[in-house]
Each structure stands twice: as structure tokens, then as C-alpha cells.
Amino acid sequence: MPIELIILIFMILFIGMAALMWHYHRKTIQRLFHTQASMLNEHAEEVENIYRQMRGWRHDYKNHIQTMKAYIEMDKIELLGSYLEELDEDLVAVDLSIRTGNVMADAILNSKLSLAEARQIQLNVKAVIPSDLAIHNVDLGTLLGNLLSNAIEGSQTVADPSERFIRVYIAEMKEQLYISVTNSMNQTIKKTGTGYETTKKGTEHGFGLKRIDQTVHKYQGHVNRKHEEGVFATEILLPL
């Protein structure tokens, strides 16, 4: 075979491979941009929801101050005392913040669960997390953030708000951190090897699952996922 022909074939193969790599790289960049945009939109919605709650609390606070001033001016001390007791009970009732013992976990959980509540998702949360975890804060945030984002996304596929739910249980168990997140869903889940994917187009659910797996693998932990009709559950064990 003439050397010129060999060089030509080699050049064609090289150009083809280069074009294929460029196409793959472009698709990867596009997906990353899309993922970042989705995350920014979600975070913006979380902040807006928290800000809306703060405005409501501020409005109520001013009303309570005016009422108490009125009782003092009328010298109705007994009524003021009763009002303060009722107000104390009311504040306990509306305090939905999660306190796990870990600052990073508290920030992520409260942010995500506030968003879930705004989307009419019923919540059941029990979480106790050691403050001195060996897990880096960024990794803990990645883990909990993706777990809850996926749970919110799954629950939103349920049309009836009364049937949407997310259950979170986090605790220390036999020198391991046990994390369980269960959510309602109304979508088809397909198992692919050791992973899962949904049939919903344009979702970042699969990307979130990969980030969870990467984080668990980094700490030599274990992740187990289960699904049945209407429910998806994830269990994670991380060595302490």
C-alpha cells in the first residue's frame, strides 16, 4: 500500500476521532451549563421562599408588639400575660426548623425542606448528626442536597398534594452515619445495572444519583436504593 494512502487513511481517522471528541466535549459542557442553571434556579427559589417566610414573621411581629402595647396602656396585665402564653405556644408550633446538631446539615435540610413545604409536600423528619463528622462539609452538602432535590423532584410528579410526602431519617448507627430518604413519586423508574434512571425528559435526577454515588464511594460507604409503585427510597451508610 502506498505511503501516501496510509497517511491519508490515518489523517481521516484522526479527523474523525477529533470531531467525535469535540462533539462529546460540547455535549458535556452543555449538560454542565444546564445543571448549573438548574441548581441556581433552585437555590434562588429556596432563598425567595425563606425571604417570604421572614416577611410574614416580621409582619406578625409588628402586630404582636402593637397588641401588647395596647394591653399595657389599658393596664390589662392579666390579659397581657395570657396573650404572651398563647404567643409562646404559637411560636413553638410554627418553628419548623430542623436542628440536627450539625451546622452544615441544618443549613441544607432547612433550605430544602422549606422548598418542599412550599410545594405542598408533607414532611416527616428525624435527624441527629454528630458535629464532628469525618465527612467534609462540602461533601455532606452535596450528599444531602442531591438526596433532597431528587426527593422533591420525585414528589412533584404526584398530582394530588395530599399524596406527596418526603420522609427523612438520619442517625448514628453502629459507628456509622445512617441516612434514609423516602419520597412519593408518579413516574417510571428503570434500573440500569447498579443505577437507576427515569423516563422523564430534561431531568437532572440521574446526574444527582451519580453525585451521591461518587460521594459515598469517596468515604467507602454503602448506598442502597429501592423502589416500588409510588415510592422511591435511598439508604446510605457512611463510616464514622
Phi, psi and omega in degrees: 000129181302145181298327180297322180291321179298315180297320180297315179298318180298318180295320179296316179297319181296315180296320179297316179294319179298318179295320180295317179295320179297318180297315179297318180297318180297318178296321179295316179298316180299319180293320178297317178298317180296318179297315180297319179296319179297317180295318179296319179296320180294315179297321179297321179292322177299313181296317180298320180294317178296319179297322179297319178295319180297321178296322178296316179297321180297318180297314179296321181300316180296320179296319180296319179299316180296319179296316181294322176299320180296318178298319180295316181296328179270003180059037178261070186293321180296318178294324178297318179298316179296320180297318180296322178295317178296320180295321179297317178296320180294321180295322177295321182293323184271355181281095184262006184293145180264129177238105185264340188103352179238122187298314180298315180298320179300316181298313181292312183298313182295322179296309183291318183288332173296320178294318180298318180297321179295336179263019174061045176252125180289137186241142173221106188233127172226116185214126173228117186232131177300145181283338185251054178292151174280351180278132179296147181303320180298318180291320178296319177296318178298316183295304183293322181299313180290321178302313183284326176298316178295321180294319178296315180300316180295317181295328181291345177283350178274121186292319183276113181304329181291346181254003177274135178205154171224128176244127181236130175224122180227129180199162174280130184218111178052053178061027175224152174270118181259125180236125178231126177231122180235136181219155174284158178199161175218064180209161181276127177251128181243128179276133180233097182068244179262001184242186179226154171213155179256164178270359181286126182282144175077013182268150176259014182303314180297322178295320178297320178299319180294319179296322176297313180299318180298318181292316179297317179297323181301325182256016178055042179263195183222137177234136180228127180242140179224147175214146172217179186301117175087359184217140174230133183227142176232132175239135182228138174238125179237127180298138176265000000 
